[in-house]
């Protein structure tokens, strides 16, 4: 039905969106990260929703850059390149030059992946020294559903990536078809961070979120510039929190996550911001401060969904304590968080120092204070021209400009 759509995964009635929303929402469910049918477990305590209707009070607007994309999930810049790079779930990476979509793809992985639901090509990160080494990293699920993180090489400064240069770093089997995570990003420390969901199923049935013997339900941190013992294609940094714990995977940097759909580093501070998709009640924004004390952070899933108790068995969290989100909202206001970025550009001064994030189902967008107490979210949905239907991702270019990805288009944030 046009004008109102229902998220089939979470049975949430979605408010009216732009005209294209209802047609696309049912097919593009990669962000929702939910179980098949009804959730297996419900929270034992409902969270108090924050007041989200606070106007930004600044000069913020938006402008469409390109349209006509198919299942776009990510936009980013490349070191030394003025173009934008756009990831499509079906396995293509496109380039945008001067707000025009270029005809030849940068990389074609359609033979390696099979898009559908939450599977497909999900992540892209360029090496910080890409201008000299030509390296880039992608995350995708293969035709069997296994998550693979693969390194590629681009031969020239403006040429495409070489599909024959593939070097696999990591393969993680997925027990279910959802909650793959899939985001990859380099931190200020030069390490590659990899987001993995809990493996899917309702309520994390295999308890991956609280286990350290699996890579699922975690953000990993690895050194792609070194090799590990026994031919391991990467090294594990010695300051990772579980390196010396025999029953834990040493790659884990943080855990207790359900489906970390998009995370980003704030360059001036080094803080890591995470949008973690909830079960059927609460969506949350998490943050890891840029100190080694933040390593090993447990965000509590599946003992907690946001600040609310979730596990009916009352089990303890691993390590004895869970770190609460810095912000959350209930499904009265959306149903699937899309993590964003802290704005540090110059085009929109009123967003400076604000973490910008949104909701896939409703297309609403909010900001949080990133330079102190985050406080309550400020909504800027109306300021940018209304909801952005099928809001799959945010990204920044080399100049710090902020973009939103809506599945079929790229939108740039501008001053009013």
C-alpha positions as CSV (number, residue, x, y, z in Angstrom):
1,X,0.0,0.0,0.0
2,X,1.5,3.3,-1.0
3,X,2.0,5.9,1.7
4,X,2.3,3.4,4.5
5,X,4.6,0.3,4.6
6,X,5.2,-2.4,7.1
7,X,8.6,-3.8,8.0
8,X,8.0,-7.5,7.6
9,X,10.9,-8.4,9.9
10,X,9.8,-6.4,12.9
11,X,6.0,-5.9,12.3
12,X,6.3,-2.2,12.8
13,X,3.9,0.1,11.0
14,X,6.1,2.7,9.3
15,X,4.7,6.3,9.0
16,X,4.2,7.7,5.5
17,X,7.5,8.2,3.7
18,X,8.4,9.6,0.3
19,X,6.6,8.0,-2.6
20,X,9.4,5.5,-3.4
21,X,9.6,4.2,0.1
22,X,6.7,1.7,0.2
23,X,7.8,0.1,-3.0
24,X,11.4,-0.4,-1.9
25,X,11.1,-1.0,1.8
26,X,10.0,-4.7,1.6
27,X,12.8,-5.6,-0.7
28,X,15.7,-3.6,0.8
29,X,15.7,-5.0,4.4
30,X,19.5,-5.2,4.9
31,X,19.5,-2.7,7.7
32,X,16.6,-4.1,9.7
33,X,18.7,-7.0,10.9
34,X,15.8,-8.8,12.4
35,X,14.7,-12.4,12.8
36,X,12.3,-14.4,10.6
37,X,8.8,-13.9,12.0
38,X,8.2,-12.8,15.6
39,X,11.1,-12.3,17.9
40,X,11.9,-15.2,20.2
41,X,12.3,-13.1,23.3
42,X,10.9,-9.8,24.4
43,X,12.5,-7.3,26.8
44,X,11.4,-7.6,30.4
45,X,11.4,-3.8,30.8
46,X,10.3,-1.1,28.3
47,X,12.7,1.7,27.8
48,X,11.6,5.3,28.3
49,X,11.9,6.9,24.9
50,X,13.9,10.2,24.8
51,X,12.4,13.4,23.6
52,X,13.3,13.3,19.9
53,X,11.3,16.3,18.7
54,X,14.0,19.0,19.5
55,X,14.6,21.3,16.5
56,X,18.2,21.7,15.4
57,X,17.8,25.5,15.2
58,X,20.5,25.8,12.6
59,X,21.0,26.3,8.9
60,X,20.9,22.8,7.4
61,X,19.6,21.5,4.1
62,X,20.3,18.8,1.5
63,X,20.7,18.3,-2.2
64,X,20.6,15.2,-4.3
65,X,23.9,14.3,-5.9
66,X,22.9,11.3,-8.1
67,X,19.9,9.0,-8.4
68,X,19.1,5.7,-10.2
69,X,21.3,3.5,-8.0
70,X,20.3,-0.1,-7.2
71,X,20.6,-1.1,-3.5
72,X,23.2,1.5,-2.6
73,X,24.6,0.8,0.9
74,X,27.6,3.0,1.4
75,X,29.4,6.1,0.0
76,X,33.0,7.1,0.8
77,X,36.0,9.0,-0.5
78,X,39.4,7.6,-1.6
79,X,42.7,9.2,-0.5
80,X,44.1,11.4,-3.3
81,X,40.9,11.2,-5.4
82,X,38.1,13.8,-5.7
83,X,35.5,11.2,-6.7
84,X,32.9,9.5,-4.5
85,X,32.8,5.7,-4.3
86,X,29.4,4.0,-3.9
87,X,28.8,0.4,-2.9
88,X,25.8,-1.4,-4.2
89,X,24.6,-4.5,-2.4
90,X,24.5,-6.6,-5.6
91,X,28.3,-6.5,-5.8
92,X,29.3,-3.3,-7.7
93,X,31.4,-0.3,-6.6
94,X,30.6,2.8,-8.7
95,X,32.4,6.1,-8.9
96,X,30.8,9.6,-9.0
97,X,32.8,12.5,-10.6
98,X,31.5,16.1,-10.5
99,X,28.1,14.8,-9.3
100,X,27.8,12.4,-12.3
101,X,27.8,8.6,-12.1
102,X,30.6,7.2,-14.2
103,X,29.7,4.4,-16.6
104,X,32.4,1.8,-15.7
105,X,32.4,0.2,-12.2
106,X,35.4,0.5,-10.0
107,X,35.1,-3.1,-8.9
108,X,32.6,-5.8,-10.0
109,X,32.1,-8.6,-7.5
110,X,28.7,-9.9,-8.7
111,X,30.2,-13.3,-9.3
112,X,31.4,-13.6,-5.8
113,X,28.3,-12.6,-3.9
114,X,24.6,-13.0,-4.0
115,X,22.6,-10.1,-2.8
116,X,19.3,-10.5,-1.0
117,X,17.9,-9.6,2.4
118,X,20.9,-8.7,4.5
119,X,23.5,-10.4,2.3
120,X,25.7,-9.1,-0.5
121,X,28.5,-6.6,-0.8
122,X,28.3,-4.7,2.5
123,X,31.5,-2.7,3.2
124,X,34.5,-0.9,1.7
125,X,37.5,0.8,3.2
126,X,40.6,2.3,1.5
127,X,44.0,1.8,3.1
128,X,45.2,5.1,4.7
129,X,48.3,4.8,2.5
130,X,46.2,4.0,-0.6
131,X,47.9,6.7,-2.7
132,X,51.2,4.8,-2.5
133,X,50.1,1.1,-2.0
134,X,46.8,1.0,-3.9
135,X,45.2,-1.2,-1.3
136,X,41.5,-1.4,-0.5
137,X,39.3,-3.8,1.6
138,X,35.8,-5.0,1.0
139,X,33.4,-7.1,3.1
140,X,30.8,-9.3,1.5
141,X,28.8,-12.5,2.0
142,X,29.7,-15.1,-0.6
143,X,27.1,-17.3,-2.4
144,X,26.9,-19.6,0.7
145,X,26.4,-16.7,3.1
146,X,29.9,-16.7,4.6
147,X,31.3,-13.3,5.5
148,X,34.6,-12.6,3.7
149,X,37.0,-9.7,4.1
150,X,39.2,-9.4,1.1
151,X,42.0,-7.1,0.0
152,X,42.2,-5.7,-3.5
153,X,44.7,-3.5,-5.3
154,X,44.1,-0.6,-7.7
155,X,46.9,-0.3,-10.2
156,X,46.7,3.4,-11.0
157,X,45.6,6.6,-9.2
158,X,42.4,6.9,-11.3
159,X,41.9,3.4,-12.6
160,X,39.7,0.5,-11.4
161,X,40.6,-2.1,-8.8
162,X,42.1,-5.3,-10.2
163,X,39.7,-8.2,-9.5
164,X,42.5,-10.7,-9.9
165,X,44.5,-9.1,-7.0
166,X,42.2,-10.5,-4.3
167,X,43.8,-11.6,-1.1
168,X,41.4,-13.0,1.5
169,X,42.0,-11.9,5.1
170,X,39.1,-13.4,6.9
171,X,36.2,-15.8,6.5
172,X,33.4,-16.1,9.1
173,X,30.6,-18.6,8.7
174,X,27.2,-17.2,9.4
175,X,24.6,-19.5,11.1
176,X,21.6,-17.5,9.8
177,X,21.0,-15.2,6.8
178,X,20.7,-12.0,8.8
179,X,22.8,-9.8,11.2
180,X,25.9,-9.9,9.1
181,X,27.2,-6.5,10.0
182,X,29.7,-6.0,7.3
183,X,31.1,-2.5,7.9
184,X,34.9,-2.1,7.6
185,X,36.9,1.1,8.5
186,X,40.4,2.1,9.3
187,X,41.0,3.8,12.7
188,X,43.3,6.6,13.4
189,X,45.8,4.0,14.6
190,X,46.0,2.5,11.1
191,X,44.3,-0.7,12.2
192,X,41.4,-2.2,10.2
193,X,38.1,-2.5,12.2
194,X,35.5,-5.0,11.1
195,X,31.9,-5.2,12.3
196,X,30.1,-8.5,12.6
197,X,26.5,-9.1,13.8
198,X,25.5,-11.8,16.2
199,X,24.9,-14.3,13.4
200,X,21.1,-13.8,13.2
201,X,18.1,-15.6,14.5
202,X,15.7,-14.1,17.0
203,X,17.2,-13.0,20.4
204,X,20.7,-14.3,19.6
205,X,19.9,-18.0,20.1
206,X,23.5,-19.1,20.2
207,X,24.5,-16.4,22.6
208,X,27.2,-15.0,20.3
209,X,26.9,-11.5,21.7
210,X,28.3,-12.6,25.1
211,X,30.8,-15.2,23.9
212,X,34.5,-14.4,23.3
213,X,35.3,-17.7,21.5
214,X,33.5,-16.4,18.3
215,X,34.0,-13.4,16.1
216,X,30.3,-12.8,15.8
217,X,28.6,-10.0,17.7
218,X,31.8,-8.0,17.8
219,X,34.0,-5.3,16.3
220,X,37.4,-6.7,15.4
221,X,40.7,-4.9,15.1
222,X,43.5,-6.3,13.0
223,X,46.8,-5.1,11.4
224,X,46.6,-5.7,7.7
225,X,50.2,-4.5,7.1
226,X,51.7,-7.4,9.0
227,X,51.4,-11.2,8.9
228,X,50.6,-13.4,11.8
229,X,51.9,-16.8,12.9
230,X,51.2,-19.9,10.8
231,X,50.6,-17.9,7.6
232,X,47.8,-15.8,9.1
233,X,47.2,-13.0,6.5
234,X,47.1,-10.3,9.2
235,X,48.6,-9.7,12.6
236,X,46.7,-9.2,15.8
237,X,47.8,-6.0,17.6
238,X,49.4,-6.8,20.9
239,X,47.2,-4.2,22.7
240,X,44.0,-5.9,21.7
241,X,42.1,-6.7,25.0
242,X,41.9,-10.5,24.7
243,X,45.3,-11.3,23.2
244,X,46.4,-13.3,26.2
245,X,43.1,-14.9,27.1
246,X,43.2,-18.5,26.0
247,X,39.5,-19.0,25.5
248,X,38.9,-15.7,23.5
249,X,39.5,-14.7,19.9
250,X,42.3,-12.1,20.0
251,X,40.9,-10.1,17.1
252,X,38.0,-8.9,19.3
253,X,38.1,-5.2,20.2
254,X,34.5,-4.8,21.5
255,X,31.6,-7.2,21.8
256,X,28.0,-7.5,23.0
257,X,26.6,-6.1,19.7
258,X,23.6,-7.3,17.9
259,X,24.1,-5.9,14.4
260,X,26.5,-2.9,14.2
261,X,25.2,-1.4,11.1
262,X,27.7,1.4,10.3
263,X,30.4,2.7,12.7
264,X,32.8,5.6,12.2
265,X,35.7,7.3,13.9
266,X,35.7,11.0,14.8
267,X,39.1,12.1,13.4
268,X,39.9,14.9,15.9
269,X,39.1,12.8,19.0
270,X,39.5,9.2,17.8
271,X,36.2,8.2,19.4
272,X,34.4,5.3,17.7
273,X,30.6,5.7,17.2
274,X,28.4,2.7,16.5
275,X,24.8,2.3,15.4
276,X,23.6,-1.0,16.8
277,X,20.3,-2.3,15.4
278,X,17.9,-3.5,18.1
279,X,15.6,-6.5,18.3
280,X,12.0,-5.2,18.4
281,X,11.9,-2.5,21.0
282,X,15.0,-0.3,21.1
283,X,17.7,1.2,18.7
284,X,20.9,2.4,20.2
285,X,24.0,4.5,19.6
286,X,27.2,3.3,21.3
287,X,30.5,5.0,21.7
288,X,34.1,3.8,22.5
289,X,36.4,6.6,23.7
290,X,39.8,6.8,22.1
291,X,41.8,5.2,24.9
292,X,43.0,1.6,25.4
293,X,40.7,1.6,28.4
294,X,37.9,1.4,25.9
295,X,39.2,-1.8,24.5
296,X,37.2,-4.9,25.5
297,X,34.0,-2.9,25.9
298,X,30.9,-5.1,26.3
299,X,27.7,-3.4,25.1
300,X,25.5,-6.0,26.7
301,X,23.6,-7.8,23.9
302,X,21.8,-10.2,24.5
303,X,21.5,-9.5,28.2
304,X,20.3,-6.0,27.4
305,X,18.6,-4.3,24.5
306,X,19.6,-0.7,25.0
307,X,19.2,0.1,28.7
308,X,16.5,-2.5,29.2
309,X,16.9,-6.0,30.4
310,X,16.3,-8.5,27.7
311,X,17.4,-12.0,28.8
312,X,14.6,-13.7,30.6
313,X,17.0,-16.2,32.2
314,X,18.7,-13.3,34.1
315,X,22.2,-14.4,33.1
316,X,25.2,-12.2,33.9
317,X,27.0,-10.3,31.3
318,X,30.5,-11.5,30.4
319,X,33.0,-9.6,32.5
320,X,30.4,-8.5,35.0
321,X,29.3,-5.2,33.5
322,X,27.8,-3.8,30.3
323,X,28.4,-0.4,28.8
324,X,25.1,1.4,28.2
325,X,24.4,3.3,24.9
326,X,25.0,7.0,24.8
327,X,21.6,7.4,23.2
328,X,18.6,5.2,22.2
329,X,15.1,5.5,20.8
330,X,12.1,3.2,20.9
331,X,10.2,1.7,18.0
332,X,7.6,4.5,18.5
333,X,10.1,6.6,16.6
334,X,11.7,4.2,14.1
335,X,12.7,0.6,13.9
336,X,16.2,0.2,12.6
337,X,19.1,2.6,13.3
338,X,21.5,3.7,10.6
339,X,24.8,4.7,12.2
340,X,26.4,7.9,10.9
341,X,29.4,10.3,11.3
342,X,30.5,13.2,13.4
343,X,30.5,16.2,11.1
344,X,33.8,18.1,10.9
345,X,33.3,19.8,7.5
346,X,33.0,23.5,6.7
347,X,29.9,23.6,4.4
348,X,27.4,23.2,7.3
349,X,28.7,25.1,10.3
350,X,25.7,24.3,12.4
351,X,26.5,20.6,12.3
352,X,30.0,21.0,13.5
353,X,30.8,18.6,16.3
354,X,27.5,16.8,15.9
355,X,27.1,13.1,15.4
356,X,24.5,12.6,12.6
357,X,22.5,9.4,12.4
358,X,19.1,8.2,11.3
359,X,16.5,5.5,11.0
360,X,16.1,3.2,8.0
361,X,12.4,2.6,8.4
362,X,11.2,6.2,8.9
363,X,13.9,8.2,7.2
364,X,14.2,10.5,10.3
365,X,17.6,12.0,11.0
366,X,18.9,13.3,14.4
367,X,22.2,14.7,15.8
368,X,24.0,14.3,19.1
369,X,26.7,16.5,20.6
370,X,30.0,14.7,20.0
371,X,32.2,17.2,21.9
372,X,30.8,16.6,25.4
373,X,27.7,15.1,26.9
374,X,25.8,13.8,23.9
375,X,22.5,15.0,25.5
376,X,19.2,14.5,23.9
377,X,19.0,13.9,20.1
378,X,18.1,17.0,18.0
379,X,16.0,16.1,15.0
380,X,16.8,17.7,11.6
381,X,14.5,15.7,9.4
382,X,12.4,18.7,8.4
383,X,15.4,21.0,8.0
384,X,16.8,18.7,5.2
385,X,13.5,18.5,3.4
386,X,11.7,15.7,5.1
387,X,12.4,12.0,5.7
388,X,15.0,10.2,3.5
389,X,13.3,6.9,2.6
390,X,15.4,3.8,2.8
391,X,18.2,5.5,4.7
392,X,20.9,2.8,4.4
393,X,24.1,4.7,5.2
394,X,26.0,8.0,5.8
395,X,29.4,8.8,4.4
396,X,32.0,11.6,4.1
397,X,34.4,12.6,1.3
398,X,38.0,13.8,1.5
399,X,36.8,17.4,2.2
400,X,34.6,16.4,5.1
401,X,31.3,16.8,3.2
402,X,28.6,14.6,4.7
403,X,26.3,12.4,2.5
404,X,23.3,10.1,3.1
405,X,22.6,7.0,1.0
406,X,19.0,6.2,0.4
407,X,19.2,2.9,-1.6
408,X,18.7,4.6,-5.0
409,X,20.3,8.0,-4.5
410,X,23.1,9.9,-2.8
411,X,22.2,13.1,-0.9
412,X,24.7,15.8,0.2
413,X,24.2,17.9,3.4
414,X,24.5,21.6,2.8
415,X,23.9,24.9,4.5
416,X,20.5,26.3,4.1
